[in-house]
Amino acid sequence: MARIGIFFGTDTGRTRLIAKQIAKKLGDVADTPVNIGRTALADFLAYDALILGSPTLGDGELPGQSVGLSQPSWEEFLPQLADADLSGKVVAIFGLGDQKKYPDEFVDAIGLIHDVLVSRGARVVGRWPTAGYEFAASQAVDGDEFLGLALDQHHQPILTESRIDTWLAQIKPELMP
């Protein structure tokens, strides 16, 4: 097994494509990205280093069946962590959002996932500056930083690759000490 597990939730497939791009850039230190809705808890917990990705849907919601997805996703997976001890796990989170259409919920999923993981003892790395984005509010913001990498494939797709490269350079040493 590779040293970094990559798990994603998706609605349109954009988050899956970003997860695959991240895996390709990391090479053989990362396993093939897996849809969180098709993941057993034991498989998730087998990794000490994780990269997790999610879009934010509607009014700041995680992807899941209550928002119309046909398959389970983060909404159904995260409650499985209620009794899990994530101490010793290092996690980086990326999120996709639309800062113009949903300026009050931009990449909220990063914050929602972050809070669950931290409450279970995980160490989350990979904060990202809020400079260069135009949004009103986000549950993923702490001070002047996002709690993970924020991507807007609708309005800033040209910036995605350079943002991923910079973020990976930042988090790789923490995921693979």
Secondary structure, DSSP 8 states (H G I E B T S, - for coil): --SEEEEE--SSSHHHHHHHHHHHHHGGGB---EEGGG--HHHHHT-SEEEEEEE-BTTTB-SSGGGT-SS--HHHHGGGGGG---TT-EEEEEEE--TTTSTTSTTHHHHHHHHHHHHTT-EEE--EE-TT---S--TTEETTEESSEEE-TTT-HHHHHHHHHHHHHHHHHHH--
